[in-house]
Amino acid sequence: MSDRTFTRVRELMRPTPSLIDGLATVQDALDVMRRENVGALVIDRRHEGDEYGIIVLSDIAAKVIAENRSPERINVYEVMSKPVVTVVSFLKTPSGTGCRPVGAFETTAEEEIDSR
């Protein structure tokens, strides 16, 4: 048997992710991050067929600050990553891997499988 320890994803994530509109400015995103004490925001979908996006502090550092662009003039959608890769909360991740999920969205599939 392996000595590896595992942590369920649900133990690492926030119960509800912090959302922001893609048309918000990077400065708006920074203000929300500061207020909510988070380092990443999920970008809300524009419509039902759209995908969620994500913006993290390193995106802002590399794509805005390092390029001497103004956070007040850049929209979040210009620097976000999309689509977001998601996992269900009952999955296990090896401890010590640095895996830090941002948040969770409720799904019926998760509830069905979670009952195992």
MODELLER restraints for C-alpha pairs under 7 A, 6 or more apart:
rsr = mdl.restraints
at = mdl.atoms
rsr.add(forms.Gaussian(group=physical.xy_distance, feature=features.Distance(at['CA:4:A'], at['CA:94:A']), mean=6.90, stdev=0.5))
rsr.add(forms.Gaussian(group=physical.xy_distance, feature=features.Distance(at['CA:5:A'], at['CA:94:A']), mean=6.02, stdev=0.5))
rsr.add(forms.Gaussian(group=physical.xy_distance, feature=features.Distance(at['CA:5:A'], at['CA:95:A']), mean=5.62, stdev=0.5))
rsr.add(forms.Gaussian(group=physical.xy_distance, feature=features.Distance(at['CA:6:A'], at['CA:92:A']), mean=5.81, stdev=0.5))
rsr.add(forms.Gaussian(group=physical.xy_distance, feature=features.Distance(at['CA:6:A'], at['CA:93:A']), mean=5.43, stdev=0.5))
rsr.add(forms.Gaussian(group=physical.xy_distance, feature=features.Distance(at['CA:6:A'], at['CA:94:A']), mean=4.41, stdev=0.5))
rsr.add(forms.Gaussian(group=physical.xy_distance, feature=features.Distance(at['CA:6:A'], at['CA:95:A']), mean=5.03, stdev=0.5))
rsr.add(forms.Gaussian(group=physical.xy_distance, feature=features.Distance(at['CA:7:A'], at['CA:92:A']), mean=5.37, stdev=0.5))
rsr.add(forms.Gaussian(group=physical.xy_distance, feature=features.Distance(at['CA:7:A'], at['CA:93:A']), mean=5.41, stdev=0.5))
rsr.add(forms.Gaussian(group=physical.xy_distance, feature=features.Distance(at['CA:7:A'], at['CA:94:A']), mean=6.29, stdev=0.5))
rsr.add(forms.Gaussian(group=physical.xy_distance, feature=features.Distance(at['CA:7:A'], at['CA:95:A']), mean=5.79, stdev=0.5))
rsr.add(forms.Gaussian(group=physical.xy_distance, feature=features.Distance(at['CA:8:A'], at['CA:89:A']), mean=6.81, stdev=0.5))
rsr.add(forms.Gaussian(group=physical.xy_distance, feature=features.Distance(at['CA:8:A'], at['CA:90:A']), mean=5.79, stdev=0.5))
rsr.add(forms.Gaussian(group=physical.xy_distance, feature=features.Distance(at['CA:8:A'], at['CA:91:A']), mean=5.63, stdev=0.5))
rsr.add(forms.Gaussian(group=physical.xy_distance, feature=features.Distance(at['CA:8:A'], at['CA:92:A']), mean=4.30, stdev=0.5))
rsr.add(forms.Gaussian(group=physical.xy_distance, feature=features.Distance(at['CA:8:A'], at['CA:93:A']), mean=6.19, stdev=0.5))
rsr.add(forms.Gaussian(group=physical.xy_distance, feature=features.Distance(at['CA:9:A'], at['CA:89:A']), mean=4.90, stdev=0.5))
rsr.add(forms.Gaussian(group=physical.xy_distance, feature=features.Distance(at['CA:9:A'], at['CA:90:A']), mean=6.15, stdev=0.5))
rsr.add(forms.Gaussian(group=physical.xy_distance, feature=features.Distance(at['CA:9:A'], at['CA:91:A']), mean=5.78, stdev=0.5))
rsr.add(forms.Gaussian(group=physical.xy_distance, feature=features.Distance(at['CA:9:A'], at['CA:92:A']), mean=5.85, stdev=0.5))
rsr.add(forms.Gaussian(group=physical.xy_distance, feature=features.Distance(at['CA:9:A'], at['CA:93:A']), mean=6.51, stdev=0.5))
rsr.add(forms.Gaussian(group=physical.xy_distance, feature=features.Distance(at['CA:10:A'], at['CA:89:A']), mean=4.56, stdev=0.5))
rsr.add(forms.Gaussian(group=physical.xy_distance, feature=features.Distance(at['CA:10:A'], at['CA:90:A']), mean=6.35, stdev=0.5))
rsr.add(forms.Gaussian(group=physical.xy_distance, feature=features.Distance(at['CA:12:A'], at['CA:100:A']), mean=6.15, stdev=0.5))
rsr.add(forms.Gaussian(group=physical.xy_distance, feature=features.Distance(at['CA:12:A'], at['CA:101:A']), mean=6.28, stdev=0.5))
rsr.add(forms.Gaussian(group=physical.xy_distance, feature=features.Distance(at['CA:13:A'], at['CA:100:A']), mean=6.96, stdev=0.5))
rsr.add(forms.Gaussian(group=physical.xy_distance, feature=features.Distance(at['CA:13:A'], at['CA:101:A']), mean=5.15, stdev=0.5))
rsr.add(forms.Gaussian(group=physical.xy_distance, feature=features.Distance(at['CA:13:A'], at['CA:102:A']), mean=5.65, stdev=0.5))
rsr.add(forms.Gaussian(group=physical.xy_distance, feature=features.Distance(at['CA:13:A'], at['CA:103:A']), mean=4.99, stdev=0.5))
rsr.add(forms.Gaussian(group=physical.xy_distance, feature=features.Distance(at['CA:13:A'], at['CA:104:A']), mean=6.85, stdev=0.5))
rsr.add(forms.Gaussian(group=physical.xy_distance, feature=features.Distance(at['CA:14:A'], at['CA:102:A']), mean=6.36, stdev=0.5))
rsr.add(forms.Gaussian(group=physical.xy_distance, feature=features.Distance(at['CA:14:A'], at['CA:103:A']), mean=4.69, stdev=0.5))
rsr.add(forms.Gaussian(group=physical.xy_distance, feature=features.Distance(at['CA:14:A'], at['CA:104:A']), mean=6.81, stdev=0.5))
rsr.add(forms.Gaussian(group=physical.xy_distance, feature=features.Distance(at['CA:15:A'], at['CA:103:A']), mean=6.05, stdev=0.5))
rsr.add(forms.Gaussian(group=physical.xy_distance, feature=features.Distance(at['CA:15:A'], at['CA:104:A']), mean=6.03, stdev=0.5))
rsr.add(forms.Gaussian(group=physical.xy_distance, feature=features.Distance(at['CA:16:A'], at['CA:103:A']), mean=5.52, stdev=0.5))
rsr.add(forms.Gaussian(group=physical.xy_distance, feature=features.Distance(at['CA:16:A'], at['CA:104:A']), mean=5.82, stdev=0.5))
rsr.add(forms.Gaussian(group=physical.xy_distance, feature=features.Distance(at['CA:17:A'], at['CA:42:A']), mean=6.67, stdev=0.5))
rsr.add(forms.Gaussian(group=physical.xy_distance, feature=features.Distance(at['CA:17:A'], at['CA:102:A']), mean=6.24, stdev=0.5))
rsr.add(forms.Gaussian(group=physical.xy_distance, feature=features.Distance(at['CA:17:A'], at['CA:103:A']), mean=4.28, stdev=0.5))
rsr.add(forms.Gaussian(group=physical.xy_distance, feature=features.Distance(at['CA:17:A'], at['CA:104:A']), mean=6.26, stdev=0.5))
rsr.add(forms.Gaussian(group=physical.xy_distance, feature=features.Distance(at['CA:18:A'], at['CA:41:A']), mean=5.33, stdev=0.5))
rsr.add(forms.Gaussian(group=physical.xy_distance, feature=features.Distance(at['CA:18:A'], at['CA:42:A']), mean=6.06, stdev=0.5))
rsr.add(forms.Gaussian(group=physical.xy_distance, feature=features.Distance(at['CA:19:A'], at['CA:41:A']), mean=5.69, stdev=0.5))
rsr.add(forms.Gaussian(group=physical.xy_distance, feature=features.Distance(at['CA:19:A'], at['CA:42:A']), mean=4.80, stdev=0.5))
rsr.add(forms.Gaussian(group=physical.xy_distance, feature=features.Distance(at['CA:19:A'], at['CA:43:A']), mean=5.67, stdev=0.5))
rsr.add(forms.Gaussian(group=physical.xy_distance, feature=features.Distance(at['CA:19:A'], at['CA:44:A']), mean=5.99, stdev=0.5))
rsr.add(forms.Gaussian(group=physical.xy_distance, feature=features.Distance(at['CA:20:A'], at['CA:41:A']), mean=6.65, stdev=0.5))
rsr.add(forms.Gaussian(group=physical.xy_distance, feature=features.Distance(at['CA:20:A'], at['CA:42:A']), mean=6.38, stdev=0.5))
rsr.add(forms.Gaussian(group=physical.xy_distance, feature=features.Distance(at['CA:20:A'], at['CA:43:A']), mean=5.14, stdev=0.5))
rsr.add(forms.Gaussian(group=physical.xy_distance, feature=features.Distance(at['CA:20:A'], at['CA:44:A']), mean=5.95, stdev=0.5))
rsr.add(forms.Gaussian(group=physical.xy_distance, feature=features.Distance(at['CA:21:A'], at['CA:43:A']), mean=5.69, stdev=0.5))
rsr.add(forms.Gaussian(group=physical.xy_distance, feature=features.Distance(at['CA:21:A'], at['CA:44:A']), mean=5.45, stdev=0.5))
rsr.add(forms.Gaussian(group=physical.xy_distance, feature=features.Distance(at['CA:22:A'], at['CA:43:A']), mean=5.73, stdev=0.5))
rsr.add(forms.Gaussian(group=physical.xy_distance, feature=features.Distance(at['CA:22:A'], at['CA:44:A']), mean=6.75, stdev=0.5))
rsr.add(forms.Gaussian(group=physical.xy_distance, feature=features.Distance(at['CA:22:A'], at['CA:75:A']), mean=6.73, stdev=0.5))
rsr.add(forms.Gaussian(group=physical.xy_distance, feature=features.Distance(at['CA:22:A'], at['CA:76:A']), mean=5.11, stdev=0.5))
rsr.add(forms.Gaussian(group=physical.xy_distance, feature=features.Distance(at['CA:22:A'], at['CA:77:A']), mean=4.68, stdev=0.5))
rsr.add(forms.Gaussian(group=physical.xy_distance, feature=features.Distance(at['CA:23:A'], at['CA:75:A']), mean=5.43, stdev=0.5))
rsr.add(forms.Gaussian(group=physical.xy_distance, feature=features.Distance(at['CA:23:A'], at['CA:76:A']), mean=6.14, stdev=0.5))
rsr.add(forms.Gaussian(group=physical.xy_distance, feature=features.Distance(at['CA:23:A'], at['CA:77:A']), mean=6.45, stdev=0.5))
rsr.add(forms.Gaussian(group=physical.xy_distance, feature=features.Distance(at['CA:24:A'], at['CA:75:A']), mean=5.55, stdev=0.5))
rsr.add(forms.Gaussian(group=physical.xy_distance, feature=features.Distance(at['CA:24:A'], at['CA:76:A']), mean=5.78, stdev=0.5))
rsr.add(forms.Gaussian(group=physical.xy_distance, feature=features.Distance(at['CA:25:A'], at['CA:71:A']), mean=6.61, stdev=0.5))
rsr.add(forms.Gaussian(group=physical.xy_distance, feature=features.Distance(at['CA:25:A'], at['CA:72:A']), mean=5.81, stdev=0.5))
rsr.add(forms.Gaussian(group=physical.xy_distance, feature=features.Distance(at['CA:25:A'], at['CA:73:A']), mean=6.55, stdev=0.5))
rsr.add(forms.Gaussian(group=physical.xy_distance, feature=features.Distance(at['CA:25:A'], at['CA:74:A']), mean=5.49, stdev=0.5))
rsr.add(forms.Gaussian(group=physical.xy_distance, feature=features.Distance(at['CA:25:A'], at['CA:75:A']), mean=4.22, stdev=0.5))
rsr.add(forms.Gaussian(group=physical.xy_distance, feature=features.Distance(at['CA:25:A'], at['CA:76:A']), mean=5.47, stdev=0.5))
rsr.add(forms.Gaussian(group=physical.xy_distance, feature=features.Distance(at['CA:26:A'], at['CA:71:A']), mean=4.85, stdev=0.5))
rsr.add(forms.Gaussian(group=physical.xy_distance, feature=features.Distance(at['CA:26:A'], at['CA:72:A']), mean=6.33, stdev=0.5))
rsr.add(forms.Gaussian(group=physical.xy_distance, feature=features.Distance(at['CA:26:A'], at['CA:74:A']), mean=5.81, stdev=0.5))
rsr.add(forms.Gaussian(group=physical.xy_distance, feature=features.Distance(at['CA:26:A'], at['CA:75:A']), mean=5.69, stdev=0.5))
rsr.add(forms.Gaussian(group=physical.xy_distance, feature=features.Distance(at['CA:26:A'], at['CA:76:A']), mean=5.23, stdev=0.5))
rsr.add(forms.Gaussian(group=physical.xy_distance, feature=features.Distance(at['CA:27:A'], at['CA:71:A']), mean=4.84, stdev=0.5))
rsr.add(forms.Gaussian(group=physical.xy_distance, feature=features.Distance(at['CA:27:A'], at['CA:72:A']), mean=5.21, stdev=0.5))
rsr.add(forms.Gaussian(group=physical.xy_distance, feature=features.Distance(at['CA:33:A'], at['CA:39:A']), mean=6.02, stdev=0.5))
rsr.add(forms.Gaussian(group=physical.xy_distance, feature=features.Distance(at['CA:33:A'], at['CA:40:A']), mean=6.90, stdev=0.5))
rsr.add(forms.Gaussian(group=physical.xy_distance, feature=features.Distance(at['CA:39:A'], at['CA:56:A']), mean=5.79, stdev=0.5))
rsr.add(forms.Gaussian(group=physical.xy_distance, feature=features.Distance(at['CA:39:A'], at['CA:57:A']), mean=5.73, stdev=0.5))
rsr.add(forms.Gaussian(group=physical.xy_distance, feature=features.Distance(at['CA:40:A'], at['CA:54:A']), mean=6.93, stdev=0.5))
rsr.add(forms.Gaussian(group=physical.xy_distance, feature=features.Distance(at['CA:40:A'], at['CA:55:A']), mean=5.57, stdev=0.5))
rsr.add(forms.Gaussian(group=physical.xy_distance, feature=features.Distance(at['CA:40:A'], at['CA:56:A']), mean=4.20, stdev=0.5))
rsr.add(forms.Gaussian(group=physical.xy_distance, feature=features.Distance(at['CA:40:A'], at['CA:57:A']), mean=6.46, stdev=0.5))
rsr.add(forms.Gaussian(group=physical.xy_distance, feature=features.Distance(at['CA:40:A'], at['CA:102:A']), mean=6.89, stdev=0.5))
rsr.add(forms.Gaussian(group=physical.xy_distance, feature=features.Distance(at['CA:41:A'], at['CA:54:A']), mean=5.68, stdev=0.5))
rsr.add(forms.Gaussian(group=physical.xy_distance, feature=features.Distance(at['CA:41:A'], at['CA:55:A']), mean=5.43, stdev=0.5))
rsr.add(forms.Gaussian(group=physical.xy_distance, feature=features.Distance(at['CA:41:A'], at['CA:56:A']), mean=6.56, stdev=0.5))
rsr.add(forms.Gaussian(group=physical.xy_distance, feature=features.Distance(at['CA:42:A'], at['CA:52:A']), mean=6.72, stdev=0.5))
rsr.add(forms.Gaussian(group=physical.xy_distance, feature=features.Distance(at['CA:42:A'], at['CA:53:A']), mean=5.74, stdev=0.5))
rsr.add(forms.Gaussian(group=physical.xy_distance, feature=features.Distance(at['CA:42:A'], at['CA:54:A']), mean=4.47, stdev=0.5))
rsr.add(forms.Gaussian(group=physical.xy_distance, feature=features.Distance(at['CA:42:A'], at['CA:55:A']), mean=6.58, stdev=0.5))
rsr.add(forms.Gaussian(group=physical.xy_distance, feature=features.Distance(at['CA:43:A'], at['CA:52:A']), mean=5.62, stdev=0.5))
rsr.add(forms.Gaussian(group=physical.xy_distance, feature=features.Distance(at['CA:43:A'], at['CA:53:A']), mean=4.59, stdev=0.5))
rsr.add(forms.Gaussian(group=physical.xy_distance, feature=features.Distance(at['CA:43:A'], at['CA:54:A']), mean=5.34, stdev=0.5))
rsr.add(forms.Gaussian(group=physical.xy_distance, feature=features.Distance(at['CA:44:A'], at['CA:52:A']), mean=5.55, stdev=0.5))
rsr.add(forms.Gaussian(group=physical.xy_distance, feature=features.Distance(at['CA:44:A'], at['CA:53:A']), mean=6.86, stdev=0.5))
rsr.add(forms.Gaussian(group=physical.xy_distance, feature=features.Distance(at['CA:45:A'], at['CA:51:A']), mean=5.69, stdev=0.5))
rsr.add(forms.Gaussian(group=physical.xy_distance, feature=features.Distance(at['CA:45:A'], at['CA:52:A']), mean=5.15, stdev=0.5))
rsr.add(forms.Gaussian(group=physical.xy_distance, feature=features.Distance(at['CA:51:A'], at['CA:83:A']), mean=5.59, stdev=0.5))
rsr.add(forms.Gaussian(group=physical.xy_distance, feature=features.Distance(at['CA:52:A'], at['CA:82:A']), mean=6.59, stdev=0.5))
rsr.add(forms.Gaussian(group=physical.xy_distance, feature=features.Distance(at['CA:52:A'], at['CA:83:A']), mean=5.79, stdev=0.5))
rsr.add(forms.Gaussian(group=physical.xy_distance, feature=features.Distance(at['CA:52:A'], at['CA:84:A']), mean=5.86, stdev=0.5))
rsr.add(forms.Gaussian(group=physical.xy_distance, feature=features.Distance(at['CA:53:A'], at['CA:80:A']), mean=6.18, stdev=0.5))
rsr.add(forms.Gaussian(group=physical.xy_distance, feature=features.Distance(at['CA:53:A'], at['CA:81:A']), mean=5.54, stdev=0.5))
rsr.add(forms.Gaussian(group=physical.xy_distance, feature=features.Distance(at['CA:53:A'], at['CA:82:A']), mean=4.40, stdev=0.5))
rsr.add(forms.Gaussian(group=physical.xy_distance, feature=features.Distance(at['CA:53:A'], at['CA:83:A']), mean=5.33, stdev=0.5))
rsr.add(forms.Gaussian(group=physical.xy_distance, feature=features.Distance(at['CA:53:A'], at['CA:84:A']), mean=5.40, stdev=0.5))
rsr.add(forms.Gaussian(group=physical.xy_distance, feature=features.Distance(at['CA:54:A'], at['CA:80:A']), mean=5.43, stdev=0.5))
rsr.add(forms.Gaussian(group=physical.xy_distance, feature=features.Distance(at['CA:54:A'], at['CA:81:A']), mean=5.32, stdev=0.5))
rsr.add(forms.Gaussian(group=physical.xy_distance, feature=features.Distance(at['CA:54:A'], at['CA:82:A']), mean=6.51, stdev=0.5))
rsr.add(forms.Gaussian(group=physical.xy_distance, feature=features.Distance(at['CA:54:A'], at['CA:84:A']), mean=6.36, stdev=0.5))
rsr.add(forms.Gaussian(group=physical.xy_distance, feature=features.Distance(at['CA:55:A'], at['CA:80:A']), mean=4.67, stdev=0.5))
rsr.add(forms.Gaussian(group=physical.xy_distance, feature=features.Distance(at['CA:55:A'], at['CA:81:A']), mean=6.30, stdev=0.5))
rsr.add(forms.Gaussian(group=physical.xy_distance, feature=features.Distance(at['CA:59:A'], at['CA:79:A']), mean=6.45, stdev=0.5))
rsr.add(forms.Gaussian(group=physical.xy_distance, feature=features.Distance(at['CA:63:A'], at['CA:79:A']), mean=6.38, stdev=0.5))
rsr.add(forms.Gaussian(group=physical.xy_distance, feature=features.Distance(at['CA:64:A'], at['CA:70:A']), mean=6.84, stdev=0.5))
rsr.add(forms.Gaussian(group=physical.xy_distance, feature=features.Distance(at['CA:64:A'], at['CA:71:A']), mean=6.67, stdev=0.5))
rsr.add(forms.Gaussian(group=physical.xy_distance, feature=features.Distance(at['CA:88:A'], at['CA:110:A']), mean=6.26, stdev=0.5))
rsr.add(forms.Gaussian(group=physical.xy_distance, feature=features.Distance(at['CA:90:A'], at['CA:114:A']), mean=6.16, stdev=0.5))
